[in-house]
Amino acid sequence: MKTLEHTNALAEARSLEVPSRELSLRRDPSVSQFWNENRKLLEAAWAEWEIENKDDLLVPDETLLDPHLRKAIKDAWENPEKESAIVDLWEEVIPGVYVAQFFDIDRLADFRNYLEAVANAGVPKRAPYGIQLNRYGMMLDPRSEGHLAAPNFQAFYNDLMDRFMRPIARLLLGTYGYDNQPFGFSIQYNPDKDKDLHAHTDASSATLNININLPDEKFTGSEVDFYDKVSGKTVQAIFEPGKAIIHGGNVPHATHPITSGQRSNLVVWLYGDRMQIPRGSTSSYGNSSSDTIKDVALESVTPRQRWSLPDGPKDTAAPF
């Protein structure tokens, strides 16, 4: 890894020769070497990019999120006994799958303009492996090579995971004890690129999938099927602008082909240390829980525990 100080990091990063799409998709060792050798340079470049564009660039923060959700979250952090107001905002699709308005629909354009500026920054960033390299495909968490390291975005991402997703997942899905570690990426479904996703489960305790389409960005297809293992039924969900689906990672799901338009989403996961997930869970990535984490009975977790931050450090384990 480079340790030199970069006095013109942005220009240097923009001049890098990025590994080809073919090398990236087959995970050639040279790709990982590229990102690791240039990690410090890219982090410095994103910081310089923010400073250079500070007069025109959005500083993403929680005001982008739905005001009803923000108020309920704020109240619960101040008094965890008020957490039931959050449950009222989420509609159950099937057990372990819920949907709610997450982004403020009136602020989506601001956030999308920010992502467009990120896409045009010229700083190399890595798309999720196995996913067609598209304009909005990027890694969000520092545990991932080539992540979006802009400091203001990272502050927003950490706040999103710590103050919003984790307590919601604990409340709705009972993830306490298996949600210390965050992971995230963005994806855009296109009819000629990443048009569908076959049936799978996630290597997560909880997955939060947020649609960031603008209200006038219509698409057809791309429905998501969730399989209820208890009833044996499959229930279909459709993404709408600013709405999020949160579900247990062990819930099987699949995405239908998108037939027109584009669907842009942020996808964020939580799992335990070293990618551990609750006992009995399995995923399409081959991860399962370990006996080294003691199961915490859902009924024994107090509201105060749900509304708390992990006291351990972040590790570097990532599924891809």
QUIVENRA-V422749 format. One line per field, one symbol per residue. ss: DSSP state (A for helix, B for strand, O for the rest). phi: phi as a letter, one per 20 degrees, with the letter a starting at -180 (. if undefined). burial: 1 if it has 9 or more other ideal C-beta (glycine too) atoms within 8 Angstrom, else 0. A space follows every 10 residues. Layout:
ss = ???
phi = ???
burial = ???
This chain:
ss = OOOOOOOOAA AAAAOOOOOO AAAAAOOOAA AAAAAAAOAA AAAAAAAAAA AAOOOOOOOO OAAABOAAAA AAAAAAAAOA AAOAAAAOOO BBBBOOBBBB BOBOAAAAAA AAAAAAAAAO OOOOOOOOOO OOOOOOOBBO OOOOOOOOOO AAAAAAAAAA AAAAAAAAAA AAAOOOOOOO BBBBBBBBBB OOOOOOBBBB OOOOOBBBBB BOOOOOOOOB BOOBBBBOOO OOOBBBBOOO OOBBBBBBOO OOBBBOOBBB OBBBBBBBBB BOAAAOOOOO OBOOOOOBOO OOOOOOOAAA OOAAAAOOOO OOOOOOOOOO
phi = .fdffdecff ffffefefgf gffffelggf fffgfffdgf ffffffffff ffdffdefef bfffegfffg fffgffffbg feffffgfed efebgncccb fdefffdfff fffffffffe fnegbeegfn dgfdgdebed dgfefmffeg gffffffffg ffedffffff fedmegncbf debabdbcec gdceebbfga ddecfbcddd ecffgeeebc mmfdeddeff emedddccfc gmecddbffe efbbdfgedb mccdcecccc beglmfcggn ecbfenebfc ffdefdggfe eegfffebef eeffedfbfa
burial = 0000010011 0111010000 0011000000 1101110111 1111111111 0010001001 0101110011 0110111001 0110111011 0011001111 1111101101 1111101100 0011111100 1001011111 1011111111 1111111111 1011111111 1110111111 1111111111 1011110001 1111111111 1110001010 1111111100 0000101010 1111111111 1111111100 1111111111 1110111100 1010001010 0010000000 1010111000 0000000100
